[in-house]
Amino acid sequence: MQVVYERCCGLDVHKRTVVACLRTMRTQRTRTFGTTTEDLLALADWLIAERVSHVAMESTSVFWQPILLQRA
């Protein structure tokens, strides 16, 4: 199978939590974050620290809207 993205993450967005599943060539890790600003910034910092290049989100409501932040 051809590798398209070496470091990516899937986000399952809920009202009070965001479950992040990080996939790399060798590992898969899952972490759960809250939806407060502090927790979302921690999620962004984690994705940056893990050098994630692409993120996919799943949400059944408008809960995804606060996730669209950028960390400077």
Phi, psi and omega in degrees: 000136179280133177278125179263314179233124183284329182223106182225169183215139173254135179245128173253109190263126177239180182295318185246352181219159172230118178263123182249128177245108181269129178239131172234184180297331186244340188225165171219126179228146179236133175226149178247132180241155173280183182248012174287163179303316179301316180292321179293324175292325176295320175299312179299317178298319179296315179298319178294314180299327180273001178058041179288130182262334183219142179230138174242139182242147172230129178205139182264003180216201182272011183296342181289339187302317180289346182285340184282055177254162176238138177265124181290000000 
